[in-house]
């Protein structure tokens, strides 16, 4: 009897409880399933660990979270917490949780009570549907938050910076420096430009329907004139780059700059935008080109030595 008394006392001192923190939930709600074990500190017994589910209909999302603390003097309280949910409606009974200990006389088990849980469906229709027909509810629009938008803005800004740096690098290394500068023509720039404009006028290209070729030749003459007159390498530049280079160097007056812009942009419209100008526009662009060369050419100074003999003959007479 004396040897049997400690076993009886220890069996009465072990307590196991299992329960949900609420007994009724809707489908998809998440609740906690808690198991507690209170035992003497020197008793070697532990709780079982659940992995995926408590029942087929009750899934374990996370756990167990183990917590132990001192209860009364000489006792320890161990707690296991599971986060669970269910997607099947119904009334479920979770079997008791047990812990066991091996003794000389066999295996001793300690059981908890049953845990009950009711899973309910959400009522989305009125009790009496015969009273009227209801429209289908549209999807709910959730507003965007700053945390969702800011990463995309930063990503777009990064792409813009990368593209800008790439373009700068390409422009810097695209032009191979020439070994020597091309030879300058021996004739003045305006003489060459006037001669080429006269030749273009004699070809009568736009009168023959070759409007695109006409404007290509016209803008080429002006670009070559800019290089011969001001060393602006317009032949290797686009129209915006040419106008930007001319504007930064301040080599032209305002009205001269406007004439140049009209000639080059008008030519681009015909060559690239498939614009079909009127005959009067074709003649006007030619007059602009002629006036531009005339307004910007180097003034021709009179040859003093050549006129000196004539003056002497007049004085002798």
Backbone bond lengths (Angstrom), bond angles and torsions (degrees), N, CA, C in turn:
res aa  C-N    CA-C-N  psi(-1)  N-CA   C-N-CA  omega(-1)  CA-C   N-CA-C  phi
1 X - - - 1.467 - - 1.516 112.47 -
2 X 1.379 116.12 -36.99 1.455 119.21 179.45 1.526 111.36 -66.00
3 X 1.345 117.36 -39.27 1.478 120.02 178.08 1.522 112.22 -69.62
4 X 1.283 120.03 -28.17 1.467 123.12 -177.36 1.508 112.79 -79.52
5 X 1.338 116.14 -25.42 1.477 119.71 -175.71 1.531 113.00 -61.40
6 X 1.386 121.25 -45.46 1.488 119.52 179.90 1.514 113.25 -59.76
7 X 1.337 117.70 -38.12 1.468 119.63 178.87 1.494 112.67 -64.34
8 X 1.326 115.96 -38.75 1.465 119.42 178.58 1.509 110.71 -66.43
9 X 1.337 115.01 -41.80 1.468 118.38 -179.16 1.519 110.94 -65.24
10 X 1.351 118.13 -44.07 1.462 120.12 -178.72 1.510 111.72 -65.31
11 X 1.324 118.31 -34.13 1.465 120.26 178.51 1.509 110.84 -66.32
12 X 1.321 117.06 -32.33 1.453 119.60 179.36 1.526 111.72 -78.76
13 X 1.305 116.82 -20.49 1.456 119.50 -176.54 1.521 113.69 -86.55
14 X 1.317 120.63 -12.80 1.469 124.40 179.44 1.524 108.30 -91.12
15 X 1.329 116.44 125.89 1.472 122.22 -178.61 1.526 109.71 -130.08
16 X 1.342 116.18 130.86 1.467 121.63 177.44 1.518 108.02 -123.84
17 X 1.348 115.89 133.89 1.459 122.15 176.27 1.529 109.33 -131.25
18 X 1.328 116.64 142.79 1.479 122.09 175.30 1.519 107.98 -137.27
19 X 1.345 116.72 135.40 1.463 120.31 -176.12 1.537 109.29 -165.10
20 X 1.338 116.07 158.72 1.467 123.26 171.69 1.520 108.30 -93.20
21 X 1.338 116.47 150.23 1.462 118.35 179.82 1.529 112.17 -74.27
22 X 1.339 117.01 -9.43 1.459 122.21 169.62 1.514 107.94 -151.23
23 X 1.297 116.61 151.22 1.470 119.73 -173.54 1.511 113.69 -97.87
24 X 1.339 118.82 -8.59 1.479 121.70 -178.07 1.523 108.41 -137.99
25 X 1.316 116.20 131.65 1.469 121.88 177.61 1.520 109.13 -140.02
26 X 1.371 115.63 163.68 1.455 121.02 169.92 1.528 108.92 -91.22
27 X 1.316 115.35 161.65 1.469 120.53 -179.57 1.527 110.30 -56.72
28 X 1.341 116.31 129.13 1.457 121.41 177.91 1.506 114.75 91.11
29 X 1.342 118.04 -11.23 1.467 119.26 177.55 1.527 109.85 -68.03
30 X 1.310 116.00 153.84 1.462 121.52 -179.75 1.539 109.50 -113.61
31 X 1.332 115.60 129.90 1.460 121.21 179.67 1.522 108.94 -134.30
32 X 1.313 115.49 176.29 1.461 120.48 -179.56 1.529 110.57 -108.68
33 X 1.334 114.43 136.98 1.459 122.44 172.74 1.528 106.60 -108.74
34 X 1.348 116.59 121.00 1.464 122.33 -170.43 1.526 109.92 -116.78
35 X 1.337 115.77 134.35 1.466 122.98 175.16 1.532 107.01 -122.51
36 X 1.325 116.74 129.56 1.467 120.52 178.12 1.528 109.35 -121.83
37 X 1.302 115.45 143.27 1.467 123.30 177.10 1.519 108.32 -130.73
38 X 1.330 115.29 121.38 1.458 120.28 176.85 1.522 107.81 -114.65
39 X 1.333 117.13 123.04 1.454 120.97 -172.41 1.533 109.28 -147.87
40 X 1.356 116.56 164.41 1.469 118.91 172.48 1.522 110.56 -64.34
41 X 1.297 117.78 147.41 1.463 122.01 -175.55 1.517 112.33 -63.27
42 X 1.337 117.00 -29.75 1.463 119.60 -176.42 1.523 112.83 -92.68
43 X 1.344 117.84 4.54 1.458 120.96 -179.43 1.519 109.92 -92.85
44 X 1.327 117.15 124.10 1.473 122.29 -177.14 1.517 109.54 -88.52
45 X 1.322 116.69 93.21 1.461 123.32 179.13 1.523 108.02 -148.76
46 X 1.328 116.81 144.56 1.469 120.40 -175.98 1.513 110.57 -140.03
47 X 1.333 115.82 163.46 1.456 122.61 -178.94 1.527 110.65 -88.22
48 X 1.333 118.22 150.70 1.471 120.14 174.50 1.526 110.34 -71.89
49 X 1.340 116.70 158.94 1.473 122.66 179.79 1.520 108.77 -115.17
50 X 1.357 116.94 125.47 1.462 122.76 178.27 1.533 108.91 -93.49
51 X 1.342 115.65 143.39 1.463 119.79 -174.22 1.525 113.42 -102.03
52 X 1.342 117.75 -65.90 1.462 121.06 -170.09 1.521 113.70 -106.44
53 X 1.303 117.74 -34.96 1.464 119.47 -174.92 1.512 110.18 -156.72
54 X 1.338 114.02 155.27 1.460 120.38 171.25 1.518 110.57 -86.85
55 X 1.327 114.99 -42.31 1.460 124.48 171.25 1.517 107.98 -133.75
56 X 1.312 116.33 176.21 1.460 119.82 177.78 1.529 110.67 -61.94
57 X 1.334 116.17 -33.27 1.462 120.36 -176.61 1.530 113.31 -92.87
58 X 1.318 119.28 -9.86 1.468 121.99 -177.73 1.526 108.43 -117.06
59 X 1.349 115.73 111.24 1.457 121.83 -175.60 1.524 111.06 -95.40
60 X 1.331 114.39 146.09 1.471 120.55 175.21 1.523 108.72 -93.81
61 X 1.328 116.47 122.39 1.470 121.84 178.80 1.523 110.51 -88.68
62 X 1.320 116.75 -42.34 1.455 120.80 -176.38 1.520 109.62 -154.60
63 X 1.319 116.52 146.43 1.450 120.33 175.37 1.514 112.34 133.91
64 X 1.306 116.51 173.38 1.476 123.73 5.77 1.516 112.73 -89.59
65 X 1.346 115.04 150.12 1.454 121.20 168.33 1.532 107.42 -94.28
66 X 1.314 116.78 115.71 1.471 121.97 -173.29 1.521 109.46 -95.89
67 X 1.326 114.25 133.00 1.468 120.29 178.73 1.523 107.70 -139.76
68 X 1.307 115.86 132.69 1.466 119.87 179.06 1.523 108.95 -129.78
69 X 1.327 114.62 145.90 1.463 120.03 -179.35 1.522 109.06 -153.97
70 X 1.305 116.07 159.90 1.463 120.80 177.82 1.519 109.21 -77.26
71 X 1.319 116.19 132.93 1.459 120.60 179.06 1.530 109.25 -94.64
72 X 1.304 116.91 -99.19 1.456 120.45 173.90 1.524 108.68 -96.62
73 X 1.291 115.72 -174.80 1.459 120.36 -177.60 1.519 110.21 -64.52
74 X 1.345 115.35 120.63 1.453 120.82 178.57 1.510 114.31 82.78
75 X 1.356 117.93 5.32 1.464 121.52 -178.90 1.534 110.07 -118.76
76 X 1.347 115.16 153.27 1.468 122.71 178.33 1.527 108.35 -127.00
77 X 1.343 115.55 140.17 1.466 121.09 178.33 1.525 108.93 -115.05
78 X 1.319 116.67 119.38 1.473 122.95 -179.54 1.527 108.26 -109.54
79 X 1.334 115.74 134.30 1.471 120.90 -176.77 1.525 109.35 -127.64
80 X 1.342 117.30 131.11 1.474 124.64 173.50 1.530 108.21 -113.09
81 X 1.338 116.17 128.07 1.469 121.16 179.34 1.530 109.19 -118.49
82 X 1.352 115.95 130.79 1.469 122.80 176.86 1.530 108.73 -120.12
83 X 1.334 115.70 140.46 1.465 120.94 171.82 1.521 107.58 -96.51
84 X 1.336 117.44 118.70 1.469 121.45 -172.91 1.521 110.07 -127.47
85 X 1.336 115.19 165.45 1.457 122.41 176.12 1.515 108.70 -153.53
86 X 1.340 115.89 171.02 1.463 120.97 178.49 1.512 109.13 -148.90
87 X 1.338 115.42 142.60 1.460 121.33 179.62 1.531 111.53 -118.28
88 X 1.309 116.95 12.35 1.466 122.86 177.05 1.523 108.30 -122.02
89 X 1.323 115.73 124.14 1.461 118.82 179.60 1.521 110.12 -73.65
90 X 1.330 115.51 150.55 1.453 120.45 179.61 1.514 111.39 150.97
91 X 1.331 114.87 -178.63 1.452 121.97 -179.92 1.517 107.28 -115.04
92 X 1.353 117.04 116.61 1.458 121.19 -171.08 1.527 110.93 -117.15
93 X 1.338 112.78 145.26 1.456 121.30 178.66 1.521 108.22 -118.94
94 X 1.336 116.51 113.89 1.454 121.78 179.70 1.520 108.56 -86.73
95 X 1.346 117.77 126.58 1.471 120.18 -177.03 1.526 111.17 -60.07
96 X 1.337 116.50 159.48 1.468 120.25 179.22 1.523 111.42 -62.31
97 X 1.309 115.29 148.37 1.459 122.65 173.97 1.530 107.51 -91.52
98 X 1.329 116.15 138.57 1.463 117.91 179.36 1.525 109.74 -130.79
99 X 1.313 115.20 153.51 1.457 123.87 172.21 1.519 107.03 -125.87
100 X 1.304 117.33 145.80 1.454 120.56 -174.93 1.523 111.02 -129.54
101 X 1.338 112.69 156.97 1.447 120.62 178.68 1.522 108.05 -140.33
102 X 1.304 115.84 138.59 1.459 121.13 -179.57 1.527 109.42 -91.93
103 X 1.323 115.02 131.25 1.459 122.05 176.91 1.526 108.97 -124.34
104 X 1.298 115.08 177.04 1.462 119.24 179.13 1.516 111.78 -64.74
105 X 1.295 115.48 -28.83 1.461 119.34 -178.43 1.522 113.40 -89.13
106 X 1.349 118.42 -6.87 1.453 121.64 179.84 1.523 111.98 142.68
107 X 1.342 115.70 -156.05 1.467 122.00 -178.66 1.518 108.61 -103.26
108 X 1.315 115.80 130.23 1.451 122.59 178.85 1.532 109.37 -109.95
109 X 1.339 117.03 127.74 1.464 121.63 -178.97 1.518 110.46 -116.48
110 X 1.352 114.22 146.02 1.453 121.59 177.40 1.533 107.56 -122.66
111 X 1.345 118.40 126.15 1.449 123.59 -172.34 1.531 111.56 -110.58
112 X 1.342 113.88 150.16 1.464 120.26 170.46 1.524 109.22 -94.61
113 X 1.308 117.60 -178.94 1.459 121.84 174.09 1.532 110.07 -83.37
114 X 1.332 116.69 172.12 1.456 121.86 173.24 1.535 109.16 -70.34
115 X 1.354 114.84 149.69 1.480 120.59 174.25 1.518 108.25 -113.62
116 X 1.320 116.53 133.28 1.469 121.34 -174.56 1.526 109.95 -112.78
117 X 1.325 114.98 143.91 1.480 120.42 178.96 1.510 109.37 -147.83
118 X 1.333 115.73 130.88 1.470 122.42 175.44 1.532 108.77 -109.09
119 X 1.335 116.41 124.63 1.469 123.13 179.13 1.517 107.58 -107.98
120 X 1.332 116.89 120.01 1.469 122.03 -173.74 1.521 111.08 -110.21
121 X 1.311 115.45 151.16 1.466 121.92 173.07 1.521 109.93 -84.06
122 X 1.330 116.44 151.05 1.461 121.10 176.17 1.514 108.67 -80.40
123 X 1.314 116.55 128.70 1.462 120.14 179.00 1.518 109.08 -83.61
124 X 1.348 115.52 108.88 1.470 120.41 -176.98 1.519 112.81 -104.55
125 X 1.338 118.45 -2.66 1.457 121.71 178.32 1.518 109.49 -119.81
126 X 1.324 118.40 151.02 1.468 120.17 177.90 1.525 110.66 -66.89
127 X 1.319 117.22 157.10 1.466 119.82 -178.22 1.523 113.09 -57.17
128 X 1.343 116.94 -38.79 1.458 120.31 -177.89 1.512 108.71 -112.66
129 X 1.347 117.52 98.15 1.468 120.62 -179.22 1.510 112.72 -80.81
130 X 1.314 117.90 -7.70 1.462 120.05 -179.80 1.509 111.95 -77.48
131 X 1.345 116.58 -12.15 1.464 119.23 -177.13 1.519 112.92 -77.05
132 X 1.316 117.78 -16.52 1.459 120.04 -179.64 1.513 111.90 178.48
133 X 1.333 115.59 163.74 1.454 121.61 178.24 1.520 107.93 -103.81
134 X 1.315 116.81 133.44 1.455 122.06 -175.40 1.522 110.24 -110.33
135 X 1.345 116.45 143.03 1.459 121.88 178.23 1.518 110.60 -69.27
136 X 1.338 114.56 156.05 1.459 120.33 175.24 1.529 108.54 -70.35
137 X 1.306 116.75 134.03 1.466 121.33 -179.02 1.520 109.46 -74.38
138 X 1.337 117.14 127.80 1.456 121.49 -179.70 1.527 110.49 -72.04
139 X 1.348 116.10 157.92 1.477 118.89 177.48 1.521 111.24 -60.10
140 X 1.295 116.04 143.04 1.466 121.83 -179.70 1.524 108.95 -77.97
141 X 1.305 116.77 129.58 1.461 122.05 177.73 1.527 109.37 -91.20
142 X 1.318 115.07 115.27 1.457 120.19 179.58 1.529 108.37 -92.79
143 X 1.323 119.53 123.91 1.481 120.59 -178.32 1.519 111.25 -64.68
144 X 1.335 114.33 146.76 1.461 120.04 177.63 1.526 110.20 -70.59
145 X 1.312 115.03 145.08 1.458 120.44 177.37 1.525 109.88 -102.52
146 X 1.331 115.27 163.49 1.469 119.72 179.82 1.522 110.83 -62.35
147 X 1.325 116.69 -34.56 1.464 119.47 179.55 1.507 113.18 -65.16
148 X 1.351 118.09 -25.69 1.456 121.24 177.93 1.526 111.83 -85.18
149 X 1.332 117.99 -31.99 1.466 121.41 -175.13 1.520 112.59 -84.96
150 X 1.349 117.29 -41.22 1.468 120.84 -174.50 1.524 113.26 -57.55
151 X 1.362 120.57 -43.42 1.478 118.35 178.21 1.513 113.56 -58.63
152 X 1.331 117.62 -37.44 1.473 119.76 178.67 1.527 111.30 -69.38
153 X 1.342 117.70 -37.27 1.461 119.89 177.62 1.523 110.34 -64.84
154 X 1.322 116.88 -43.13 1.469 120.25 178.57 1.524 111.07 -64.47
155 X 1.337 116.53 -38.45 1.472 120.04 178.94 1.525 110.85 -64.96
156 X 1.354 116.95 -42.91 1.467 120.48 178.28 1.530 111.23 -64.53
157 X 1.347 116.58 -40.53 1.465 119.80 178.02 1.526 111.12 -63.32
158 X 1.327 116.27 -38.23 1.467 119.79 178.44 1.520 111.16 -64.24
159 X 1.331 116.79 -40.92 1.470 120.45 178.42 1.521 110.55 -63.16
160 X 1.346 116.99 -42.79 1.471 120.72 179.48 1.527 110.51 -61.24
161 X 1.336 116.98 -43.06 1.467 120.46 179.92 1.525 110.60 -64.14
162 X 1.333 117.05 -42.25 1.468 120.21 179.73 1.521 110.86 -63.27
163 X 1.340 117.38 -42.72 1.468 120.95 178.77 1.516 110.51 -63.60
164 X 1.338 116.96 -42.99 1.473 120.92 -178.79 1.528 110.76 -63.53
165 X 1.332 117.40 -44.29 1.466 120.64 178.75 1.525 110.81 -64.78
166 X 1.337 117.17 -40.10 1.469 120.75 179.17 1.520 111.07 -61.90
167 X 1.341 117.11 -43.39 1.472 120.68 179.49 1.518 110.53 -63.31
168 X 1.333 116.58 -42.46 1.463 119.72 179.10 1.527 111.60 -61.77
169 X 1.322 116.37 -41.83 1.467 119.81 -179.62 1.517 110.76 -66.38
170 X 1.341 116.53 -41.73 1.474 120.10 179.92 1.514 110.46 -63.77
171 X 1.337 117.31 -43.74 1.464 120.04 179.95 1.528 111.56 -64.61
172 X 1.316 115.87 -32.75 1.472 119.24 -177.52 1.526 112.01 -71.24
173 X 1.319 116.22 -39.11 1.458 119.56 -174.36 1.527 113.53 -104.35
174 X 1.359 117.05 1.94 1.457 118.71 -177.59 1.521 111.61 -73.56
175 X 1.324 117.07 -39.19 1.456 120.72 -177.19 1.519 110.13 -85.53
176 X 1.297 114.48 118.97 1.464 119.55 177.58 1.518 107.91 -84.35
177 X 1.327 118.36 126.41 1.469 119.77 -179.87 1.531 111.39 -62.03
178 X 1.312 114.39 134.79 1.465 119.55 -178.67 1.527 110.36 -75.57
179 X 1.304 114.12 146.89 1.470 119.67 179.80 1.529 110.82 -66.33
180 X 1.313 115.80 -33.49 1.464 119.16 178.45 1.517 107.99 -151.86
181 X 1.297 116.93 153.21 1.449 121.75 178.93 1.522 110.11 -74.12
182 X 1.327 116.56 145.33 1.470 118.43 177.99 1.531 110.58 -63.82
183 X 1.284 114.07 150.42 1.465 119.17 -178.42 1.521 110.71 -68.54
184 X 1.299 114.67 137.24 1.449 120.07 177.89 1.530 109.92 -75.95
185 X 1.347 117.27 143.39 1.475 118.63 176.90 1.521 110.65 -66.65
186 X 1.309 114.54 148.10 1.468 119.59 -179.38 1.521 111.70 -73.55
187 X 1.332 117.09 -24.56 1.464 120.47 -179.72 1.524 110.31 -86.13
188 X 1.310 118.19 155.53 1.466 120.61 174.91 1.517 111.46 -61.70
189 X 1.318 116.33 152.38 1.460 120.90 -175.33 1.518 112.05 -61.97
190 X 1.321 117.40 -39.53 1.468 119.24 -176.71 1.521 111.85 -70.42
191 X 1.344 117.53 -30.08 1.467 120.50 178.71 1.525 109.24 -64.65
192 X 1.337 115.91 -44.67 1.467 119.83 179.03 1.525 110.12 -64.67
193 X 1.333 117.44 -42.27 1.460 120.63 -177.52 1.526 111.08 -65.23
194 X 1.349 117.38 -44.57 1.468 119.71 179.17 1.532 110.92 -62.18
195 X 1.333 116.63 -41.02 1.459 119.61 -179.78 1.540 111.33 -63.81
196 X 1.336 115.92 -42.72 1.461 119.16 179.93 1.524 111.09 -67.82
197 X 1.336 117.10 -35.79 1.458 119.74 177.52 1.527 111.27 -66.50
198 X 1.326 117.32 -38.88 1.463 120.72 176.69 1.525 110.83 -63.35
199 X 1.339 116.27 -42.72 1.471 119.68 178.64 1.525 110.85 -63.15
200 X 1.340 116.63 -39.73 1.461 120.24 178.77 1.519 110.85 -64.14
201 X 1.325 116.24 -39.98 1.460 119.77 -179.98 1.522 111.47 -64.80
202 X 1.361 116.64 -37.12 1.460 121.07 -179.89 1.527 112.05 -69.95
203 X 1.317 118.51 -27.53 1.480 121.09 -179.35 1.525 112.09 -69.97
204 X 1.345 117.87 -25.99 1.465 122.89 179.35 1.531 111.52 51.77
205 X 1.319 114.85 54.89 1.465 119.08 -175.59 1.531 112.27 -70.61
206 X 1.334 117.13 -48.43 1.467 117.28 -176.71 1.511 111.87 -68.38
207 X 1.350 116.85 -26.53 1.462 119.51 175.71 1.530 111.06 -66.80
208 X 1.336 117.63 -26.46 1.467 122.10 178.82 1.530 112.17 -90.00
209 X 1.352 117.61 2.35 1.456 120.22 -179.26 1.516 113.75 91.93
210 X 1.342 117.83 1.98 1.465 121.03 -179.80 1.536 109.38 -94.88
211 X 1.325 114.83 61.37 1.466 120.86 -175.27 1.522 111.97 -66.34
212 X 1.326 117.17 -42.34 1.458 120.54 -178.62 1.533 110.84 -63.21
213 X 1.335 117.52 -41.59 1.459 121.26 178.49 1.525 110.25 -66.30
214 X 1.333 116.16 -35.81 1.471 120.75 179.67 1.531 110.41 -61.53
215 X 1.335 117.18 -48.29 1.462 120.11 -177.98 1.530 111.76 -72.07
216 X 1.330 117.31 -30.07 1.463 119.64 175.79 1.517 110.41 -63.57
217 X 1.363 116.70 -44.96 1.466 120.45 179.39 1.532 111.05 -67.28
218 X 1.350 116.34 -38.77 1.461 120.14 -177.42 1.533 110.80 -65.11
219 X 1.335 117.60 -48.44 1.466 120.22 -180.00 1.525 111.55 -68.57
220 X 1.339 117.09 -29.91 1.470 120.07 177.52 1.527 110.86 -66.83
221 X 1.325 117.08 -38.90 1.466 120.85 177.72 1.528 110.10 -62.32
222 X 1.350 117.11 -43.67 1.463 120.89 -178.78 1.524 110.54 -67.77
223 X 1.337 117.32 -40.56 1.468 120.23 178.95 1.536 111.23 -64.22
224 X 1.326 116.32 -40.90 1.464 119.59 177.82 1.524 110.60 -66.25
225 X 1.324 116.25 -36.07 1.464 120.11 177.50 1.526 110.87 -64.28
226 X 1.346 117.54 -40.31 1.467 120.72 178.03 1.520 111.22 -60.79
227 X 1.331 116.74 -37.57 1.462 119.00 179.07 1.528 110.85 -71.41
228 X 1.348 116.92 -44.86 1.467 120.15 -178.56 1.521 112.18 -67.25
229 X 1.343 115.82 -32.90 1.465 119.65 -174.47 1.537 111.74 -90.17
230 X 1.362 116.92 -44.28 1.466 119.93 -171.99 1.529 113.32 -120.90
231 X 1.332 118.45 2.59 1.481 123.17 -178.22 1.518 112.30 63.52
232 X 1.306 117.94 27.92 1.458 122.91 174.55 1.530 107.96 -88.57
233 X 1.318 117.81 115.79 1.467 121.70 -175.96 1.524 110.21 -78.45
234 X 1.313 114.37 65.85 1.461 120.41 -175.36 1.519 112.63 -69.83
235 X 1.333 117.40 -24.17 1.469 120.13 -179.19 1.523 111.18 -64.87
236 X 1.337 117.84 -24.81 1.462 122.25 -178.89 1.526 111.93 -99.75
237 X 1.345 117.85 5.88 1.467 121.55 -175.62 1.515 110.84 -118.23
238 X 1.331 114.68 159.12 1.449 120.92 169.49 1.531 108.42 -79.99
239 X 1.325 115.27 171.39 1.462 119.20 179.51 1.531 112.23 -61.48
240 X 1.356 120.52 -47.03 1.472 118.90 177.47 1.527 112.80 -61.44
241 X 1.334 117.88 -36.70 1.455 119.89 179.27 1.528 110.85 -68.00
242 X 1.324 116.45 -38.79 1.470 120.33 178.40 1.524 110.47 -63.59
243 X 1.337 116.44 -48.64 1.461 119.90 -178.92 1.530 111.22 -63.69
244 X 1.318 116.16 -36.60 1.460 119.79 178.85 1.534 111.07 -66.38
245 X 1.344 116.55 -42.00 1.460 120.46 179.70 1.526 110.99 -65.00
246 X 1.330 116.59 -40.76 1.472 120.77 179.85 1.521 110.36 -66.60
247 X 1.350 115.92 -41.03 1.460 119.56 -178.03 1.523 111.64 -67.52
248 X 1.333 117.15 -40.07 1.454 120.39 -179.72 1.529 112.06 -68.12
249 X 1.333 117.27 -34.84 1.463 120.12 -178.80 1.523 112.63 -79.84
250 X 1.351 116.97 -13.27 1.474 121.75 176.87 1.521 111.81 54.27
251 X 1.327 116.68 45.45 1.466 120.38 -179.15 1.522 111.99 -94.40
252 X 1.344 116.49 -12.13 1.454 120.32 -177.33 1.518 110.31 -119.51
253 X 1.320 114.68 152.20 1.449 120.28 171.66 1.525 109.03 -79.97
254 X 1.328 116.48 171.27 1.461 120.24 -173.63 1.522 112.12 -61.88
255 X 1.350 117.55 -46.24 1.464 119.31 -178.48 1.528 111.35 -67.94
256 X 1.330 117.58 -33.52 1.460 120.79 176.87 1.530 110.74 -68.06
257 X 1.326 116.22 -39.41 1.466 119.78 178.26 1.525 110.64 -64.72
258 X 1.339 117.18 -39.77 1.459 119.90 179.60 1.525 111.33 -65.13
259 X 1.351 117.25 -39.30 1.467 119.60 176.54 1.528 111.39 -62.00
260 X 1.347 116.86 -43.72 1.459 120.74 179.61 1.529 110.65 -62.20
261 X 1.316 116.40 -42.68 1.473 119.88 -179.53 1.521 110.69 -64.82
262 X 1.339 117.68 -38.94 1.464 120.78 179.13 1.523 111.04 -63.71
263 X 1.347 116.78 -42.03 1.480 120.59 -178.93 1.527 110.76 -64.86
264 X 1.335 117.54 -49.36 1.467 120.81 -174.07 1.528 112.02 -71.44
265 X 1.340 117.61 -43.73 1.467 119.38 -179.67 1.524 111.09 -69.24
266 X 1.343 117.27 -35.94 1.459 119.44 175.82 1.520 111.61 -62.83
267 X 1.335 116.59 -40.60 1.460 119.61 176.90 1.515 112.14 -64.10
268 X 1.349 118.01 -38.79 1.468 120.93 178.99 1.524 111.62 -64.55
269 X 1.326 116.90 -36.96 1.467 119.45 178.85 1.516 111.66 -60.67
270 X 1.322 115.85 -40.60 1.467 119.75 -178.92 1.520 110.67 -75.50
271 X 1.335 117.88 -41.90 1.470 121.13 -173.81 1.523 112.18 -75.09
272 X 1.335 117.44 -37.04 1.460 119.53 -171.26 1.527 113.70 -114.41
273 X 1.333 117.97 -29.00 1.465 120.40 -177.39 1.522 112.50 -99.92
274 X 1.327 118.15 5.08 1.468 123.15 178.76 1.531 111.96 55.97
275 X 1.345 114.96 41.66 1.457 120.06 177.20 1.528 109.53 -85.21
276 X 1.340 117.28 136.78 1.460 121.72 -178.94 1.528 108.99 -110.42
277 X 1.327 117.59 100.24 1.474 120.09 -177.04 1.529 112.04 -76.66
278 X 1.327 113.88 161.13 1.461 120.84 174.59 1.536 109.66 -76.13
279 X 1.362 117.81 158.76 1.471 119.51 177.64 1.519 112.73 -55.82
280 X 1.341 117.30 -36.05 1.462 119.57 179.65 1.525 111.32 -64.80
281 X 1.353 116.84 -33.73 1.463 119.98 177.89 1.524 110.98 -68.23
282 X 1.341 117.10 -37.58 1.463 120.29 178.64 1.533 110.77 -61.55
283 X 1.323 116.07 -44.07 1.460 120.02 179.61 1.537 111.15 -68.20
284 X 1.370 115.47 -36.55 1.459 119.11 -179.68 1.526 111.17 -65.52
285 X 1.329 118.05 -39.21 1.460 120.40 178.89 1.538 110.55 -66.57
286 X 1.328 116.56 -35.93 1.465 118.88 176.96 1.527 110.09 -65.26
287 X 1.346 116.94 -42.10 1.463 120.15 179.06 1.531 111.07 -64.74
288 X 1.353 116.91 -36.78 1.462 119.91 176.85 1.524 110.96 -63.01
289 X 1.319 115.87 -42.46 1.463 119.71 -179.93 1.527 110.62 -63.70
290 X 1.337 116.47 -43.94 1.469 120.32 179.54 1.533 110.50 -63.86
291 X 1.335 115.78 -44.14 1.466 119.82 -179.34 1.525 111.28 -66.06
292 X 1.334 117.22 -36.34 1.462 120.19 179.42 1.526 110.76 -63.49
293 X 1.330 117.47 -45.21 1.465 120.73 179.81 1.529 109.93 -64.81
294 X 1.318 115.25 -41.73 1.464 119.55 -178.38 1.525 111.00 -65.59
295 X 1.336 117.16 -37.64 1.466 120.44 -177.27 1.526 112.62 -75.42
296 X 1.332 117.53 -22.92 1.469 120.03 -174.16 1.531 113.52 -112.07
297 X 1.321 117.94 1.23 1.468 118.56 -176.10 1.533 110.55 -72.76
298 X 1.320 115.07 159.90 1.465 121.17 178.17 1.526 108.66 -71.85
299 X 1.328 118.04 126.31 1.474 118.98 -179.68 1.539 111.13 -59.17
300 X 1.355 117.27 139.19 1.465 122.89 179.39 1.526 108.35 -90.60
301 X 1.324 116.74 115.98 1.472 121.63 -179.99 1.515 109.80 -83.58
302 X 1.315 118.60 144.98 1.477 120.84 178.66 1.524 111.24 -67.62
303 X 1.320 115.80 144.11 1.461 122.24 179.28 1.528 108.56 -81.72
304 X 1.346 116.42 103.24 1.463 121.00 -175.27 1.524 111.11 -66.31
305 X 1.285 118.88 -42.71 1.477 122.22 -178.13 1.519 111.95 -63.48
306 X 1.348 114.81 -35.66 1.466 117.97 -178.68 1.519 111.37 -70.76
307 X 1.321 118.97 -33.01 1.471 122.05 -178.00 1.534 112.56 -86.02
308 X 1.333 118.94 -11.07 1.458 121.73 -176.78 1.531 112.84 -63.62
309 X 1.347 121.78 -43.60 1.473 121.01 178.48 1.511 112.38 -61.08
310 X 1.363 117.19 -35.68 1.468 119.63 -179.69 1.524 110.97 -65.46
311 X 1.352 114.91 -40.21 1.463 118.05 179.03 1.537 110.90 -63.72
312 X 1.320 116.46 -39.45 1.460 119.16 -179.32 1.522 111.14 -66.23
313 X 1.349 117.80 -39.27 1.484 119.96 178.91 1.514 110.20 -63.35
314 X 1.362 116.00 -39.89 1.464 118.67 -179.46 1.539 111.07 -66.26
315 X 1.354 115.58 -37.05 1.453 117.91 178.21 1.522 111.75 -68.46
316 X 1.333 118.28 -35.31 1.457 122.38 179.73 1.517 110.33 -66.52
317 X 1.357 116.72 -38.84 1.462 119.67 177.86 1.517 110.98 -66.32
